[in-house]
Amino acid sequence: MKTILMATTFTLILASCAHNFMRGTVAMKTDNKTAHVCLGENDVKVGDKIDFYSNHCSGFTGGREGGGDVRECKMEILGTGTITKLINSHYSEVTTDGSFKLSEGTLVQRQR
């Protein structure tokens, strides 16, 4: 019984350390500065600021076709945007600052 109690307590402590921000992707580009993103009404609200990211990996050994390993990957910020409309529980509309080329599949994250 003591083991179960300790395991439950440990799990609750770890869960409380979870990140407090939401991530998603660009689901559909509607024009050069506007898109629908996979962040819904439970994740963001109108006026929230959003960052757009791209993954950049370097240090391949053996090339991509050779199945080489990656030495380093990092997310680099492309630009920012603002939630302009909540569509439903899964999607919202965002307008970018126009400083980068918007594309479907781009990572998005609500600013903290």
C-alpha positions in Angstrom: 0.0 0.0 0.0 2.8 2.4 0.8 4.4 1.7 -2.6 1.2 2.6 -4.4 0.8 5.8 -2.4 4.4 6.8 -3.1 4.0 6.0 -6.9 0.8 8.0 -7.0 2.3 11.0 -5.3 5.4 10.9 -7.6 3.1 10.8 -10.6 1.1 13.8 -9.4 4.4 15.8 -8.8 5.6 15.0 -12.3 2.3 16.0 -13.8 2.4 19.4 -12.1 5.7 20.1 -13.8 4.1 19.8 -17.3 4.6 22.7 -19.6 2.0 25.4 -19.5 1.8 26.3 -23.2 0.1 25.0 -26.3 1.6 23.8 -29.5 0.0 23.0 -32.9 0.6 23.3 -36.6 -0.7 25.4 -39.5 -3.6 23.3 -40.9 -4.6 25.5 -43.8 -3.2 28.6 -45.3 -6.0 31.0 -46.4 -3.8 33.7 -47.8 -0.2 35.0 -47.5 -0.8 36.3 -44.0 -3.7 34.3 -42.6 -4.1 30.6 -41.7 -6.1 28.2 -39.7 -4.0 26.6 -36.9 -4.6 23.5 -34.8 -5.2 25.4 -31.6 -8.8 25.6 -30.5 -11.0 27.5 -28.1 -9.7 25.4 -25.1 -6.1 26.3 -26.1 -6.1 30.0 -27.1 -8.3 33.1 -27.1 -8.7 36.0 -29.5 -5.8 38.4 -29.1 -3.3 35.7 -28.0 0.2 36.0 -29.6 1.5 33.0 -31.5 5.1 32.2 -32.5 5.8 30.2 -35.7 8.7 27.8 -35.8 10.8 25.8 -38.2 12.9 22.7 -37.2 16.5 22.9 -38.3 18.7 19.8 -37.9 22.5 19.6 -38.5 25.3 17.2 -38.2 24.1 14.3 -40.3 26.7 11.5 -40.5 26.4 9.2 -43.5 23.8 11.3 -45.3 20.0 11.1 -45.1 19.8 8.0 -47.4 22.5 6.2 -45.4 20.4 6.4 -42.2 23.0 8.6 -40.4 22.2 10.1 -37.1 21.5 13.7 -36.4 23.9 15.5 -34.1 21.6 18.5 -33.3 18.1 19.7 -33.9 16.6 23.0 -32.8 13.5 25.0 -33.3 14.1 28.5 -34.9 11.4 31.2 -34.7 10.1 32.4 -38.1 7.8 35.1 -36.9 4.8 36.0 -34.9 1.0 36.3 -35.3 -2.2 37.0 -33.4 -5.3 34.9 -33.0 -8.1 36.8 -34.7 -11.0 34.3 -34.6 -11.9 31.0 -32.7 -13.3 28.6 -35.2 -14.2 25.6 -32.9 -12.6 23.4 -30.2 -9.8 22.3 -32.6 -9.0 25.3 -34.8 -8.5 29.1 -34.8 -7.6 31.7 -37.3 -4.3 33.6 -37.0 -2.9 36.6 -38.9 0.9 36.8 -39.1 3.1 39.9 -38.9 4.0 39.2 -42.6 7.7 38.9 -41.9 8.0 35.3 -43.2 6.6 32.9 -45.7 3.6 31.1 -44.2 3.2 27.4 -45.1 1.0 24.5 -44.0 2.6 22.2 -41.4 4.6 25.0 -39.8 4.8 24.6 -36.0 2.9 27.2 -33.9 3.1 27.9 -30.2 1.2 30.3 -28.0 3.5 32.8 -26.4 3.9 32.5 -22.7 
